[in-house]
Amino acid sequence: MQTISKAGFGLLKFVEAVLGYCVVYKEVKPKQERVAALEKEYNTAKKYLDNINKELQRIENTLKDLNDSYVEAMRERQILQEETEIMQRRLIAADKLITGLSSENKRFDMIYDQSSPGTPVIFILSPGSDPTSELMKLADRWGAGPKFKYLSLGQGQDKAAVSLLVNAINRGNWLMLQNCHLLISFIRTLEKILDKNTKPHPDFRLWLTTDPTL
């Protein structure tokens, strides 16, 4: 009888334990399910957040690339702007040079229009000036390029000057005698030769250069 009572007591304790477990289980189960749901939501949110972070990183990389491209484009723009300004200055300078040359050509053409075989044209030179190249261009423009001759006067050049002058008068050459102030004695000879040749070749032209000291 005592043994049965102990067995019954043990069974009672077991039943009480089972009942206690059921009570606890009923309380814990919803919490476990809630925890599981929260973990699922967390994992979903974390995955979504990871995707957003990846997209943000991609956008940041794109923005960085665009910024680098912008900086490079601005650098190239600055270089092109500087080159454009340089070219504009060169074009302006070239235009002024062309305009100046055109004006110089017109000026020498006017001088030629006023020249004649019997009247020399005298250039009184300022420091650094030299009309030789312009006269050569003028001769080319008027078809006298191959017939253009010139001589720089100085001591001992009078005979050569006379020879060139006589040939130019007879053959219609253009003769340029430079630095007449260095051989003043030749000027008298020059005047005599021109006075004797009353009918020079119609193409003959005589150009003289001198310092203001003559």
LINCORDA-V364569 format. One record per backbone hydrogen bond with DSSP energy under -1.0 kcal/mol. CO is the residue of the C=O (numbers start at 1). NH is the residue of the N-H. If there is no record, write none. Layout:
BEGIN
co: [CO	CO]
nh: [NH	NH]
END
This chain:
BEGIN
co: [1	2	3	4	5	6	7	8	9	10	11	12	13	14	15	16	17	18	19	20	21	22	23	24	25	28	29	30	31	32	33	34	35	36	37	38	39	40	41	42	43	44	45	46	47	48	49	50	51	52	53	54	55	56	57	58	59	60	61	62	63	64	65	66	67	68	69	70	71	72	73	74	75	76	77	78	79	80	81	82	83	84	85	86	87	88	89	90	91	92	93	94	95	96	97	98	99	100	101	102	103	104	105	106	107	108	109	110	112	116	121	123	126	131	132	133	134	135	136	137	138	139	140	145	147	149	151	154	157	158	159	160	161	162	163	164	165	166	167	168	168	169	173	174	175	176	177	178	179	180	183	184	186	187	188	189	190	191	192	193	196	201	205	206	207	208	209	210	211]
nh: [5	6	7	8	9	10	11	12	13	14	15	16	17	18	19	20	21	22	23	24	25	26	27	28	29	32	33	34	35	36	37	38	39	40	41	42	43	44	45	46	47	48	49	50	51	52	53	54	55	56	57	58	59	60	61	62	63	64	65	66	67	68	69	70	71	72	73	74	75	76	77	78	79	80	81	82	83	84	85	86	87	88	89	90	91	92	93	94	95	96	97	98	99	100	101	102	103	104	105	106	107	108	109	110	111	112	113	114	115	119	208	210	129	135	136	137	138	139	140	141	142	144	143	148	174	176	178	157	161	162	163	164	165	166	167	168	169	170	171	172	173	201	205	149	207	151	209	153	182	183	186	187	190	191	192	193	194	195	196	197	198	204	175	121	177	123	180	125	214]
END
